[in-house]
Amino acid sequence: MDLNEASALGVFSCELCEMSSPYSFYGQKPPNTRAIVLLEECYGMKDPFSPEREKFLVLGSKCCLCSKTVCVGTDCSLFYTKRFCLPCVRDHLHQFPEQIQNELLRKKSVQKTSSA
């Protein structure tokens, strides 16, 4: 059995893209790290690509508006002081800074162009 699997607390699953992965911690303080405190309560795991114990990956978190569990992928969520799922960002786009609004509009036009 893999060490990551042995220490897994459960399986993280994004409610938008259905990406799933075992997670080994939930919270703001990853294990085996010294002075790291994350800005959000999140699901994470030891970095499987690094032999160093203190390396970790953040898998995702809960949207601060609707509480959906979402991954950190740019198609599913964004972090702006808190984690927001993209459906909530779109619903409240006017409340975000202009730079984020422009970035999402640009991203949407690139997706339309690539799918055409």
Secondary structure, DSSP 8 states (H G I E B T S, - for coil): --HHHHT--EEEE-TTT--EEEESEEESS-TT-SS---SS-EEEEE-TT-S-TT-EEEEEEE-TTT--EEES-TTTEEESSSEEEHHHHHHTGGGS-HHHHHHHHHHHHHHHHHH-
